[in-house]
Amino acid sequence: MKKSLAKVGYFQHLTDGAGNVTYGPIRQLESKLSGGREYSAEPQGDPVTVYADSQIVYSEETNNGYTITLTLIDLIDDVAKNWLGNTVDDATGAMAEYADIGERPHFGLVLADYTTDGAGKITYFYNCYVSKRPTKAGKTSEDTFEPQYTEFEITAKPRESDHLVCYETRGYEIPSVVVDPGNPTPEIGELTVTTEAGTATGKMKVYVTPGLGVNTSYRYKIAASVSAPALDEVISADYIMWDGISEIAVSGSGSKILLVEVDRQNKAKKAGITACNPKA
């Protein structure tokens, strides 16, 4: 039985030149900025009933997906851009809403719930768009303030490729890669890793994009030959922890660095490999 909402995440739809849709990495909404308050998913579809000889001989309900009402702490820049199609200035945080953007962006929604059995439940909706813009409101405060939340109305339709509406798995830690029954063995997420000479002999600076997700950390390994782990593979003890800032020491030449982003269970979520460039 569901107990409480644990986390909200989403993933963008990425389209190639041929119009094929793939899914970007899952972005978890930060609890203090845009965490989830509550949601409901109302089924959409009409019943079809056929009578013959004064009795029902056939009955079905058309499944047009769900209308999801989702309340967040607040509307942040990424959501404004990737859900509503607004223009956001990343440097200043300024946001512009235009009337002629056409169809709003499509995205996938991920909702994680705590359950009474402790296993948790994660629900994936693969083909979503905001069907009603959030209401803008304000209110004066008297002694104490009454929080003003942001409510979205989201339409979750069957996806075109196989008519899948949603998919549920166990867990309450949202992964970084989309779980898809149409692709049961997803690949590990990709990190772009670059290196340059450090400030001291034998050390190098390391830069990684994208940055760390929620409740994840870095591990690395340096060797002449390295290969990325599989998604959710538990990282062995020969990996070294890294804080994402400190310069990394390298001995010898011709080495490569494998950098892995892991969750709290030390399971690999993203990985990247590049050549080492220590200061000579």
PyRosetta script that sets phi, psi and omega in degrees:
from pyrosetta import init, pose_from_sequence

init()
pose = pose_from_sequence("MKKSLAKVGYFQHLTDGAGNVTYGPIRQLESKLSGGREYSAEPQGDPVTVYADSQIVYSEETNNGYTITLTLIDLIDDVAKNWLGNTVDDATGAMAEYADIGERPHFGLVLADYTTDGAGKITYFYNCYVSKRPTKAGKTSEDTFEPQYTEFEITAKPRESDHLVCYETRGYEIPSVVVDPGNPTPEIGELTVTTEAGTATGKMKVYVTPGLGVNTSYRYKIAASVSAPALDEVISADYIMWDGISEIAVSGSGSKILLVEVDRQNKAKKAGITACNPKA")
pose.set_psi(1, 137.3)
pose.set_omega(1, 178.6)
pose.set_phi(2, -67.0)
pose.set_psi(2, 142.5)
pose.set_omega(2, -176.2)
pose.set_phi(3, -113.4)
pose.set_psi(3, -51.7)
pose.set_omega(3, 179.4)
pose.set_phi(4, -162.7)
pose.set_psi(4, 158.7)
pose.set_omega(4, 178.8)
pose.set_phi(5, -71.9)
pose.set_psi(5, 126.3)
pose.set_omega(5, -176.8)
pose.set_phi(6, -98.3)
pose.set_psi(6, -40.8)
pose.set_omega(6, -174.4)
pose.set_phi(7, -164.2)
pose.set_psi(7, 152.9)
pose.set_omega(7, 175.6)
pose.set_phi(8, -124.3)
pose.set_psi(8, 135.2)
pose.set_omega(8, 176.7)
pose.set_phi(9, -141.3)
pose.set_psi(9, 171.8)
pose.set_omega(9, 176.8)
pose.set_phi(10, -153.1)
pose.set_psi(10, 163.3)
pose.set_omega(10, 175.3)
pose.set_phi(11, -138.4)
pose.set_psi(11, 141.8)
pose.set_omega(11, -178.8)
pose.set_phi(12, -79.4)
pose.set_psi(12, 152.2)
pose.set_omega(12, 169.2)
pose.set_phi(13, -86.4)
pose.set_psi(13, 125.9)
pose.set_omega(13, 178.5)
pose.set_phi(14, -111.1)
pose.set_psi(14, 130.3)
pose.set_omega(14, -175.9)
pose.set_phi(15, -117.5)
pose.set_psi(15, 129.9)
pose.set_omega(15, 177.9)
pose.set_phi(16, -87.4)
pose.set_psi(16, -177.3)
pose.set_omega(16, -176.5)
pose.set_phi(17, -62.9)
pose.set_psi(17, -23.1)
pose.set_omega(17, -179.1)
pose.set_phi(18, -91.8)
pose.set_psi(18, 2.2)
pose.set_omega(18, 178.9)
pose.set_phi(19, 86.3)
pose.set_psi(19, 7.2)
pose.set_omega(19, 178.9)
pose.set_phi(20, -77.2)
pose.set_psi(20, 136.4)
pose.set_omega(20, -177.4)
pose.set_phi(21, -98.4)
pose.set_psi(21, 128.9)
pose.set_omega(21, 170.5)
pose.set_phi(22, -123.7)
pose.set_psi(22, 170.4)
pose.set_omega(22, -176.0)
pose.set_phi(23, -109.6)
pose.set_psi(23, 134.2)
pose.set_omega(23, 174.1)
pose.set_phi(24, -77.2)
pose.set_psi(24, 176.8)
pose.set_omega(24, 178.3)
pose.set_phi(25, -65.2)
pose.set_psi(25, 153.2)
pose.set_omega(25, 178.8)
pose.set_phi(26, -75.4)
pose.set_psi(26, 131.9)
pose.set_omega(26, 175.3)
pose.set_phi(27, -106.6)
pose.set_psi(27, 120.2)
pose.set_omega(27, 177.4)
pose.set_phi(28, -85.8)
pose.set_psi(28, 133.8)
pose.set_omega(28, 178.9)
pose.set_phi(29, -76.1)
pose.set_psi(29, 129.0)
pose.set_omega(29, -177.0)
pose.set_phi(30, -69.3)
pose.set_psi(30, 129.9)
pose.set_omega(30, -171.2)
pose.set_phi(31, -56.3)
pose.set_psi(31, -44.3)
pose.set_omega(31, -174.8)
pose.set_phi(32, -73.4)
pose.set_psi(32, -21.7)
pose.set_omega(32, -176.7)
pose.set_phi(33, -100.9)
pose.set_psi(33, -43.5)
pose.set_omega(33, -174.0)
pose.set_phi(34, -148.7)
pose.set_psi(34, 31.8)
pose.set_omega(34, -179.5)
pose.set_phi(35, -62.1)
pose.set_psi(35, 158.6)
pose.set_omega(35, -177.7)
pose.set_phi(36, -81.1)
pose.set_psi(36, 137.2)
pose.set_omega(36, 175.9)
pose.set_phi(37, -96.9)
pose.set_psi(37, -49.9)
pose.set_omega(37, -179.6)
pose.set_phi(38, -165.4)
pose.set_psi(38, 162.3)
pose.set_omega(38, 175.7)
pose.set_phi(39, -152.1)
pose.set_psi(39, 160.2)
pose.set_omega(39, 170.7)
pose.set_phi(40, -145.0)
pose.set_psi(40, 146.8)
pose.set_omega(40, 179.6)
pose.set_phi(41, -124.7)
pose.set_psi(41, 108.5)
pose.set_omega(41, -177.0)
pose.set_phi(42, -94.5)
pose.set_psi(42, 120.3)
pose.set_omega(42, 180.0)
pose.set_phi(43, -59.5)
pose.set_psi(43, 142.8)
pose.set_omega(43, 177.6)
pose.set_phi(44, -118.5)
pose.set_psi(44, 131.3)
pose.set_omega(44, -179.5)
pose.set_phi(45, 153.8)
pose.set_psi(45, 158.3)
pose.set_omega(45, -177.4)
pose.set_phi(46, -114.3)
pose.set_psi(46, 142.7)
pose.set_omega(46, 176.2)
pose.set_phi(47, -74.2)
pose.set_psi(47, 143.9)
pose.set_omega(47, 175.8)
pose.set_phi(48, -122.1)
pose.set_psi(48, 119.1)
pose.set_omega(48, -176.9)
pose.set_phi(49, -125.9)
pose.set_psi(49, 131.3)
pose.set_omega(49, -179.9)
pose.set_phi(50, -115.1)
pose.set_psi(50, 128.0)
pose.set_omega(50, 179.2)
pose.set_phi(51, -108.3)
pose.set_psi(51, 144.6)
pose.set_omega(51, 171.6)
pose.set_phi(52, -153.3)
pose.set_psi(52, 140.7)
pose.set_omega(52, -179.5)
pose.set_phi(53, 53.7)
pose.set_psi(53, 41.1)
pose.set_omega(53, 176.2)
pose.set_phi(54, 62.2)
pose.set_psi(54, 29.4)
pose.set_omega(54, 176.7)
pose.set_phi(55, -149.2)
pose.set_psi(55, 160.5)
pose.set_omega(55, 177.6)
pose.set_phi(56, -78.3)
pose.set_psi(56, 122.4)
pose.set_omega(56, 178.8)
pose.set_phi(57, -108.2)
pose.set_psi(57, -13.8)
pose.set_omega(57, 177.7)
pose.set_phi(58, -157.9)
pose.set_psi(58, 139.3)
pose.set_omega(58, 179.4)
pose.set_phi(59, -151.1)
pose.set_psi(59, 136.7)
pose.set_omega(59, 174.8)
pose.set_phi(60, -154.2)
pose.set_psi(60, 164.6)
pose.set_omega(60, 175.3)
pose.set_phi(61, -118.5)
pose.set_psi(61, 125.2)
pose.set_omega(61, 174.9)
pose.set_phi(62, -68.0)
pose.set_psi(62, 136.6)
pose.set_omega(62, -178.1)
pose.set_phi(63, -105.4)
pose.set_psi(63, 103.4)
pose.set_omega(63, 178.4)
pose.set_phi(64, -102.2)
pose.set_psi(64, 15.8)
pose.set_omega(64, 178.7)
pose.set_phi(65, 96.0)
pose.set_psi(65, -145.2)
pose.set_omega(65, -175.4)
pose.set_phi(66, -138.5)
pose.set_psi(66, 153.2)
pose.set_omega(66, 163.9)
pose.set_phi(67, -104.9)
pose.set_psi(67, 117.3)
pose.set_omega(67, -174.7)
pose.set_phi(68, -103.9)
pose.set_psi(68, 127.6)
pose.set_omega(68, 171.4)
pose.set_phi(69, -104.0)
pose.set_psi(69, 117.6)
pose.set_omega(69, -174.6)
pose.set_phi(70, -125.9)
pose.set_psi(70, 126.3)
pose.set_omega(70, 178.5)
pose.set_phi(71, -107.6)
pose.set_psi(71, 124.8)
pose.set_omega(71, 178.2)
pose.set_phi(72, -113.0)
pose.set_psi(72, 161.0)
pose.set_omega(72, 176.2)
pose.set_phi(73, -57.1)
pose.set_psi(73, -45.2)
pose.set_omega(73, -178.3)
pose.set_phi(74, -162.5)
pose.set_psi(74, 166.6)
pose.set_omega(74, 175.8)
pose.set_phi(75, -91.8)
pose.set_psi(75, 116.4)
pose.set_omega(75, -179.9)
pose.set_phi(76, -106.2)
pose.set_psi(76, 172.3)
pose.set_omega(76, -171.6)
pose.set_phi(77, -56.6)
pose.set_psi(77, -49.2)
pose.set_omega(77, -176.1)
pose.set_phi(78, -61.7)
pose.set_psi(78, -41.3)
pose.set_omega(78, 179.6)
pose.set_phi(79, -67.5)
pose.set_psi(79, -41.4)
pose.set_omega(79, 178.1)
pose.set_phi(80, -59.0)
pose.set_psi(80, -38.2)
pose.set_omega(80, -177.8)
pose.set_phi(81, -80.5)
pose.set_psi(81, -47.7)
pose.set_omega(81, -170.9)
pose.set_phi(82, -88.0)
pose.set_psi(82, -16.9)
pose.set_omega(82, 176.8)
pose.set_phi(83, -104.8)
pose.set_psi(83, -42.8)
pose.set_omega(83, -173.9)
pose.set_phi(84, -98.5)
pose.set_psi(84, -15.8)
pose.set_omega(84, -178.3)
pose.set_phi(85, 79.7)
pose.set_psi(85, 15.7)
pose.set_omega(85, 178.2)
pose.set_phi(86, -72.7)
pose.set_psi(86, 159.1)
pose.set_omega(86, 176.9)
pose.set_phi(87, -94.8)
pose.set_psi(87, 125.6)
pose.set_omega(87, -176.0)
pose.set_phi(88, -122.1)
pose.set_psi(88, 130.7)
pose.set_omega(88, 174.1)
pose.set_phi(89, -87.1)
pose.set_psi(89, 108.5)
pose.set_omega(89, -175.5)
pose.set_phi(90, -63.4)
pose.set_psi(90, -28.7)
pose.set_omega(90, -177.1)
pose.set_phi(91, -74.9)
pose.set_psi(91, -41.1)
pose.set_omega(91, -174.8)
pose.set_phi(92, -106.0)
pose.set_psi(92, -16.3)
pose.set_omega(92, -176.4)
pose.set_phi(93, 81.4)
pose.set_psi(93, 1.4)
pose.set_omega(93, 178.7)
pose.set_phi(94, -66.4)
pose.set_psi(94, 143.5)
pose.set_omega(94, -175.6)
pose.set_phi(95, -130.6)
pose.set_psi(95, 132.2)
pose.set_omega(95, 179.4)
pose.set_phi(96, -119.1)
pose.set_psi(96, 133.1)
pose.set_omega(96, 178.2)
pose.set_phi(97, -112.2)
pose.set_psi(97, 122.7)
pose.set_omega(97, -178.6)
pose.set_phi(98, -110.9)
pose.set_psi(98, 152.6)
pose.set_omega(98, -176.1)
pose.set_phi(99, -86.4)
pose.set_psi(99, -16.2)
pose.set_omega(99, -171.0)
pose.set_phi(100, -112.6)
pose.set_psi(100, 38.0)
pose.set_omega(100, -177.6)
pose.set_phi(101, -81.3)
pose.set_psi(101, -9.8)
pose.set_omega(101, -177.2)
pose.set_phi(102, 78.9)
pose.set_psi(102, -143.5)
pose.set_omega(102, -179.0)
pose.set_phi(103, -70.1)
pose.set_psi(103, 136.2)
pose.set_omega(103, 178.8)
pose.set_phi(104, -69.8)
pose.set_psi(104, 157.6)
pose.set_omega(104, -179.2)
pose.set_phi(105, -59.2)
pose.set_psi(105, 146.0)
pose.set_omega(105, 172.1)
pose.set_phi(106, -96.7)
pose.set_psi(106, 144.8)
pose.set_omega(106, -177.9)
pose.set_phi(107, -152.6)
pose.set_psi(107, 171.3)
pose.set_omega(107, 174.0)
pose.set_phi(108, -107.2)
pose.set_psi(108, 145.2)
pose.set_omega(108, -178.8)
pose.set_phi(109, -114.5)
pose.set_psi(109, 137.7)
pose.set_omega(109, -179.8)
pose.set_phi(110, -125.8)
pose.set_psi(110, 125.3)
pose.set_omega(110, -178.5)
pose.set_phi(111, -123.3)
pose.set_psi(111, 123.6)
pose.set_omega(111, 178.9)
pose.set_phi(112, -110.2)
pose.set_psi(112, 134.2)
pose.set_omega(112, -179.5)
pose.set_phi(113, -123.8)
pose.set_psi(113, 142.7)
pose.set_omega(113, 166.4)
pose.set_phi(114, -76.1)
pose.set_psi(114, 147.3)
pose.set_omega(114, 178.8)
pose.set_phi(115, -127.1)
pose.set_psi(115, 160.0)
pose.set_omega(115, -176.1)
pose.set_phi(116, -67.0)
pose.set_psi(116, -22.2)
pose.set_omega(116, 178.5)
pose.set_phi(117, -87.0)
pose.set_psi(117, -1.1)
pose.set_omega(117, 177.5)
pose.set_phi(118, 83.3)
pose.set_psi(118, -7.7)
pose.set_omega(118, -177.3)
pose.set_phi(119, -77.7)
pose.set_psi(119, -31.6)
pose.set_omega(119, -177.0)
pose.set_phi(120, 79.4)
pose.set_psi(120, 164.7)
pose.set_omega(120, 178.0)
pose.set_phi(121, -143.9)
pose.set_psi(121, 129.8)
pose.set_omega(121, 177.6)
pose.set_phi(122, -115.9)
pose.set_psi(122, 127.5)
pose.set_omega(122, -179.5)
pose.set_phi(123, -114.2)
pose.set_psi(123, 129.0)
pose.set_omega(123, 178.9)
pose.set_phi(124, -108.5)
pose.set_psi(124, 125.3)
pose.set_omega(124, 169.9)
pose.set_phi(125, -110.7)
pose.set_psi(125, 120.9)
pose.set_omega(125, -165.7)
pose.set_phi(126, -92.6)
pose.set_psi(126, -21.1)
pose.set_omega(126, -173.4)
pose.set_phi(127, -133.5)
pose.set_psi(127, 85.5)
pose.set_omega(127, -173.8)
pose.set_phi(128, -119.1)
pose.set_psi(128, 155.6)
pose.set_omega(128, 168.6)
pose.set_phi(129, -154.2)
pose.set_psi(129, 153.5)
pose.set_omega(129, 178.6)
pose.set_phi(130, -76.7)
pose.set_psi(130, 119.6)
pose.set_omega(130, -177.6)
pose.set_phi(131, -95.4)
pose.set_psi(131, -12.1)
pose.set_omega(131, 177.8)
pose.set_phi(132, -148.6)
pose.set_psi(132, 124.1)
pose.set_omega(132, -178.9)
pose.set_phi(133, -63.7)
pose.set_psi(133, 146.3)
pose.set_omega(133, 178.7)
pose.set_phi(134, -64.1)
pose.set_psi(134, 145.3)
pose.set_omega(134, 175.9)
pose.set_phi(135, -72.1)
pose.set_psi(135, 137.0)
pose.set_omega(135, 174.3)
pose.set_phi(136, -95.4)
pose.set_psi(136, 126.7)
pose.set_omega(136, -175.8)
pose.set_phi(137, -147.6)
pose.set_psi(137, 158.7)
pose.set_omega(137, 176.5)
pose.set_phi(138, -150.3)
pose.set_psi(138, 160.8)
pose.set_omega(138, -177.1)
pose.set_phi(139, -155.8)
pose.set_psi(139, 140.0)
pose.set_omega(139, 177.2)
pose.set_phi(140, -69.4)
pose.set_psi(140, 159.0)
pose.set_omega(140, 178.5)
pose.set_phi(141, -111.7)
pose.set_psi(141, 146.1)
pose.set_omega(141, 177.8)
pose.set_phi(142, -130.5)
pose.set_psi(142, 106.2)
pose.set_omega(142, -175.9)
pose.set_phi(143, 67.5)
pose.set_psi(143, -61.0)
pose.set_omega(143, 175.5)
pose.set_phi(144, -118.7)
pose.set_psi(144, 161.1)
pose.set_omega(144, -178.8)
pose.set_phi(145, -107.1)
pose.set_psi(145, 151.6)
pose.set_omega(145, 176.5)
pose.set_phi(146, -103.7)
pose.set_psi(146, 116.7)
pose.set_omega(146, -176.2)
pose.set_phi(147, -58.1)
pose.set_psi(147, 141.4)
pose.set_omega(147, 177.5)
pose.set_phi(148, -110.8)
pose.set_psi(148, 110.5)
pose.set_omega(148, -175.9)
pose.set_phi(149, -96.5)
pose.set_psi(149, 170.1)
pose.set_omega(149, -179.6)
pose.set_phi(150, -112.9)
pose.set_psi(150, 123.4)
pose.set_omega(150, -177.7)
pose.set_phi(151, -110.8)
pose.set_psi(151, 129.7)
pose.set_omega(151, 178.6)
pose.set_phi(152, -110.1)
pose.set_psi(152, 142.7)
pose.set_omega(152, 166.8)
pose.set_phi(153, -107.3)
pose.set_psi(153, 117.6)
pose.set_omega(153, -172.8)
pose.set_phi(154, -120.2)
pose.set_psi(154, 132.3)
pose.set_omega(154, 174.8)
pose.set_phi(155, -95.6)
pose.set_psi(155, 126.5)
pose.set_omega(155, 176.7)
pose.set_phi(156, -112.4)
pose.set_psi(156, 106.6)
pose.set_omega(156, -176.1)
pose.set_phi(157, -100.0)
pose.set_psi(157, 159.9)
pose.set_omega(157, 170.4)
pose.set_phi(158, -60.8)
pose.set_psi(158, 140.5)
pose.set_omega(158, 178.7)
pose.set_phi(159, -77.7)
pose.set_psi(159, 152.2)
pose.set_omega(159, -170.7)
pose.set_phi(160, -68.7)
pose.set_psi(160, -33.4)
pose.set_omega(160, -171.9)
pose.set_phi(161, -66.3)
pose.set_psi(161, -41.5)
pose.set_omega(161, -176.6)
pose.set_phi(162, -142.2)
pose.set_psi(162, 10.0)
pose.set_omega(162, 177.6)
pose.set_phi(163, 66.0)
pose.set_psi(163, 17.8)
pose.set_omega(163, 176.7)
pose.set_phi(164, -68.7)
pose.set_psi(164, 130.0)
pose.set_omega(164, 179.9)
pose.set_phi(165, -95.2)
pose.set_psi(165, -53.8)
pose.set_omega(165, -179.6)
pose.set_phi(166, -152.1)
pose.set_psi(166, 167.5)
pose.set_omega(166, -177.2)
pose.set_phi(167, -146.8)
pose.set_psi(167, 134.2)
pose.set_omega(167, -177.6)
pose.set_phi(168, -116.3)
pose.set_psi(168, 136.7)
pose.set_omega(168, 175.1)
pose.set_phi(169, -131.9)
pose.set_psi(169, 167.1)
pose.set_omega(169, 176.0)
pose.set_phi(170, -81.5)
pose.set_psi(170, 153.9)
pose.set_omega(170, 178.2)
pose.set_phi(171, 126.0)
pose.set_psi(171, 164.5)
pose.set_omega(171, 174.1)
pose.set_phi(172, -135.8)
pose.set_psi(172, 1.9)
pose.set_omega(172, 172.8)
pose.set_phi(173, -99.6)
pose.set_psi(173, 109.5)
pose.set_omega(173, -178.7)
pose.set_phi(174, -66.7)
pose.set_psi(174, 127.3)
pose.set_omega(174, -179.9)
pose.set_phi(175, -74.8)
pose.set_psi(175, 170.9)
pose.set_omega(175, 178.5)
pose.set_phi(176, -87.4)
pose.set_psi(176, -16.9)
pose.set_omega(176, -178.7)
pose.set_phi(177, -115.4)
pose.set_psi(177, 139.7)
pose.set_omega(177, -177.3)
pose.set_phi(178, -65.6)
pose.set_psi(178, 131.0)
pose.set_omega(178, 172.7)
pose.set_phi(179, -88.4)
pose.set_psi(179, 125.8)
pose.set_omega(179, -172.7)
pose.set_phi(180, -138.9)
pose.set_psi(180, 118.2)
pose.set_omega(180, 179.0)
pose.set_phi(181, -62.5)
pose.set_psi(181, -20.1)
pose.set_omega(181, 175.3)
pose.set_phi(182, -78.4)
pose.set_psi(182, -12.5)
pose.set_omega(182, 177.2)
pose.set_phi(183, -140.1)
pose.set_psi(183, 75.8)
pose.set_omega(183, -169.8)
pose.set_phi(184, -68.0)
pose.set_psi(184, -13.6)
pose.set_omega(184, 179.6)
pose.set_phi(185, -122.6)
pose.set_psi(185, 69.0)
pose.set_omega(185, -178.9)
pose.set_phi(186, -64.2)
pose.set_psi(186, 149.9)
pose.set_omega(186, 179.6)
pose.set_phi(187, -82.3)
pose.set_psi(187, 158.9)
pose.set_omega(187, 178.2)
pose.set_phi(188, -64.5)
pose.set_psi(188, 146.2)
pose.set_omega(188, 178.6)
pose.set_phi(189, -63.7)
pose.set_psi(189, 157.6)
pose.set_omega(189, -174.5)
pose.set_phi(190, -104.1)
pose.set_psi(190, 133.7)
pose.set_omega(190, 171.0)
pose.set_phi(191, -109.1)
pose.set_psi(191, 135.5)
pose.set_omega(191, 173.0)
pose.set_phi(192, -94.9)
pose.set_psi(192, 115.4)
pose.set_omega(192, -174.3)
pose.set_phi(193, -115.4)
pose.set_psi(193, 130.0)
pose.set_omega(193, 174.9)
pose.set_phi(194, -128.8)
pose.set_psi(194, 151.9)
pose.set_omega(194, -179.6)
pose.set_phi(195, -133.6)
pose.set_psi(195, 155.5)
pose.set_omega(195, 173.5)
pose.set_phi(196, -150.5)
pose.set_psi(196, 164.6)
pose.set_omega(196, -177.5)
pose.set_phi(197, -57.0)
pose.set_psi(197, 138.5)
pose.set_omega(197, 179.7)
pose.set_phi(198, -86.2)
pose.set_psi(198, -166.1)
pose.set_omega(198, -176.8)
pose.set_phi(199, -89.3)
pose.set_psi(199, -12.3)
pose.set_omega(199, -179.8)
pose.set_phi(200, -131.5)
pose.set_psi(200, 155.3)
pose.set_omega(200, -179.5)
pose.set_phi(201, -57.7)
pose.set_psi(201, 132.5)
pose.set_omega(201, 178.5)
pose.set_phi(202, 84.3)
pose.set_psi(202, 1.7)
pose.set_omega(202, 179.6)
pose.set_phi(203, -116.0)
pose.set_psi(203, 155.3)
pose.set_omega(203, 178.8)
pose.set_phi(204, -139.1)
pose.set_psi(204, 154.1)
pose.set_omega(204, 173.6)
pose.set_phi(205, -91.2)
pose.set_psi(205, 143.5)
pose.set_omega(205, -177.9)
pose.set_phi(206, -126.7)
pose.set_psi(206, 132.8)
pose.set_omega(206, 178.9)
pose.set_phi(207, -122.8)
pose.set_psi(207, 138.4)
pose.set_omega(207, -174.6)
pose.set_phi(208, -132.5)
pose.set_psi(208, 135.7)
pose.set_omega(208, 170.7)
pose.set_phi(209, -136.5)
pose.set_psi(209, 144.4)
pose.set_omega(209, -8.7)
pose.set_phi(210, -70.2)
pose.set_psi(210, 170.6)
pose.set_omega(210, -179.8)
pose.set_phi(211, -71.6)
pose.set_psi(211, 178.4)
pose.set_omega(211, -178.5)
pose.set_phi(212, -61.1)
pose.set_psi(212, 145.4)
pose.set_omega(212, 172.5)
pose.set_phi(213, -84.3)
pose.set_psi(213, -167.4)
pose.set_omega(213, 179.7)
pose.set_phi(214, -79.9)
pose.set_psi(214, 132.6)
pose.set_omega(214, 177.1)
pose.set_phi(215, 60.4)
pose.set_psi(215, 36.0)
pose.set_omega(215, 175.5)
pose.set_phi(216, -125.9)
pose.set_psi(216, 165.3)
pose.set_omega(216, -180.0)
pose.set_phi(217, -150.6)
pose.set_psi(217, 173.0)
pose.set_omega(217, -176.2)
pose.set_phi(218, -103.7)
pose.set_psi(218, 146.6)
pose.set_omega(218, 167.5)
pose.set_phi(219, -133.1)
pose.set_psi(219, 150.4)
pose.set_omega(219, 178.6)
pose.set_phi(220, -142.5)
pose.set_psi(220, 161.0)
pose.set_omega(220, 177.6)
pose.set_phi(221, -141.7)
pose.set_psi(221, 138.3)
pose.set_omega(221, 178.7)
pose.set_phi(222, -119.8)
pose.set_psi(222, 128.6)
pose.set_omega(222, 179.6)
pose.set_phi(223, -161.7)
pose.set_psi(223, 171.5)
pose.set_omega(223, 178.0)
pose.set_phi(224, -68.1)
pose.set_psi(224, -30.3)
pose.set_omega(224, 179.3)
pose.set_phi(225, -139.8)
pose.set_psi(225, 127.0)
pose.set_omega(225, -179.7)
pose.set_phi(226, -135.7)
pose.set_psi(226, 157.0)
pose.set_omega(226, 176.0)
pose.set_phi(227, -141.8)
pose.set_psi(227, 147.2)
pose.set_omega(227, -176.3)
pose.set_phi(228, -69.6)
pose.set_psi(228, 144.6)
pose.set_omega(228, 175.6)
pose.set_phi(229, -74.7)
pose.set_psi(229, 168.4)
pose.set_omega(229, 174.5)
pose.set_phi(230, -77.7)
pose.set_psi(230, 158.3)
pose.set_omega(230, 176.6)
pose.set_phi(231, -58.2)
pose.set_psi(231, 131.3)
pose.set_omega(231, 178.7)
pose.set_phi(232, 70.1)
pose.set_psi(232, 10.2)
pose.set_omega(232, 172.7)
pose.set_phi(233, -68.9)
pose.set_psi(233, 134.2)
pose.set_omega(233, 179.4)
pose.set_phi(234, -74.9)
pose.set_psi(234, 125.9)
pose.set_omega(234, -175.6)
pose.set_phi(235, -75.6)
pose.set_psi(235, 134.5)
pose.set_omega(235, -176.2)
pose.set_phi(236, -76.4)
pose.set_psi(236, 169.8)
pose.set_omega(236, -174.0)
pose.set_phi(237, -72.4)
pose.set_psi(237, -12.0)
pose.set_omega(237, -178.6)
pose.set_phi(238, -81.4)
pose.set_psi(238, -1.4)
pose.set_omega(238, 172.2)
pose.set_phi(239, -81.4)
pose.set_psi(239, 151.2)
pose.set_omega(239, -177.8)
pose.set_phi(240, -108.4)
pose.set_psi(240, 137.8)
pose.set_omega(240, 177.0)
pose.set_phi(241, -70.8)
pose.set_psi(241, 146.5)
pose.set_omega(241, 178.0)
pose.set_phi(242, -139.9)
pose.set_psi(242, 139.5)
pose.set_omega(242, -175.9)
pose.set_phi(243, -86.8)
pose.set_psi(243, -1.5)
pose.set_omega(243, 179.3)
pose.set_phi(244, 85.2)
pose.set_psi(244, 0.2)
pose.set_omega(244, -176.8)
pose.set_phi(245, -128.2)
pose.set_psi(245, -48.4)
pose.set_omega(245, -172.1)
pose.set_phi(246, -62.2)
pose.set_psi(246, 148.2)
pose.set_omega(246, 174.2)
pose.set_phi(247, -69.6)
pose.set_psi(247, 149.5)
pose.set_omega(247, -175.8)
pose.set_phi(248, -109.8)
pose.set_psi(248, 133.3)
pose.set_omega(248, -179.7)
pose.set_phi(249, -81.7)
pose.set_psi(249, 138.5)
pose.set_omega(249, 179.9)
pose.set_phi(250, -131.1)
pose.set_psi(250, 131.5)
pose.set_omega(250, 176.3)
pose.set_phi(251, -110.3)
pose.set_psi(251, 134.7)
pose.set_omega(251, -179.5)
pose.set_phi(252, 86.2)
pose.set_psi(252, -178.7)
pose.set_omega(252, -178.8)
pose.set_phi(253, -127.0)
pose.set_psi(253, 165.3)
pose.set_omega(253, 178.8)
pose.set_phi(254, 75.6)
pose.set_psi(254, 11.9)
pose.set_omega(254, -177.1)
pose.set_phi(255, -85.1)
pose.set_psi(255, 162.1)
pose.set_omega(255, 174.3)
pose.set_phi(256, -123.8)
pose.set_psi(256, 151.9)
pose.set_omega(256, 177.1)
pose.set_phi(257, -112.1)
pose.set_psi(257, 131.6)
pose.set_omega(257, 173.0)
pose.set_phi(258, -106.8)
pose.set_psi(258, 117.7)
pose.set_omega(258, 180.0)
pose.set_phi(259, -109.8)
pose.set_psi(259, 130.3)
pose.set_omega(259, -175.9)
pose.set_phi(260, -126.1)
pose.set_psi(260, 133.7)
pose.set_omega(260, 172.2)
pose.set_phi(261, -95.5)
pose.set_psi(261, 125.9)
pose.set_omega(261, -175.3)
pose.set_phi(262, -122.2)
pose.set_psi(262, 156.8)
pose.set_omega(262, 176.3)
pose.set_phi(263, -90.2)
pose.set_psi(263, -170.4)
pose.set_omega(263, -176.3)
pose.set_phi(264, -68.9)
pose.set_psi(264, -18.0)
pose.set_omega(264, 175.1)
pose.set_phi(265, -93.5)
pose.set_psi(265, 11.1)
pose.set_omega(265, 179.5)
pose.set_phi(266, 65.9)
pose.set_psi(266, 27.6)
pose.set_omega(266, 178.0)
pose.set_phi(267, -93.1)
pose.set_psi(267, 135.6)
pose.set_omega(267, -177.1)
pose.set_phi(268, -69.9)
pose.set_psi(268, 129.8)
pose.set_omega(268, 179.0)
pose.set_phi(269, -115.2)
pose.set_psi(269, -37.0)
pose.set_omega(269, 178.5)
pose.set_phi(270, -143.5)
pose.set_psi(270, 156.4)
pose.set_omega(270, -179.9)
pose.set_phi(271, -153.5)
pose.set_psi(271, 153.7)
pose.set_omega(271, 176.6)
pose.set_phi(272, -152.6)
pose.set_psi(272, 149.1)
pose.set_omega(272, -177.3)
pose.set_phi(273, -129.5)
pose.set_psi(273, 139.4)
pose.set_omega(273, 174.6)
pose.set_phi(274, -155.3)
pose.set_psi(274, 169.2)
pose.set_omega(274, 179.8)
pose.set_phi(275, -76.7)
pose.set_psi(275, 148.4)
pose.set_omega(275, 176.9)
pose.set_phi(276, -83.0)
pose.set_psi(276, 141.0)
pose.set_omega(276, 179.0)
pose.set_phi(277, -134.2)
pose.set_psi(277, 69.8)
pose.set_omega(277, -179.7)
pose.set_phi(278, -74.5)
pose.set_psi(278, 159.9)
pose.set_omega(278, 176.3)
pose.set_phi(279, -70.7)
pose.set_psi(279, 131.0)
pose.set_omega(279, -178.2)
pose.set_phi(280, -75.6)
pose.dump_pdb("model.pdb")
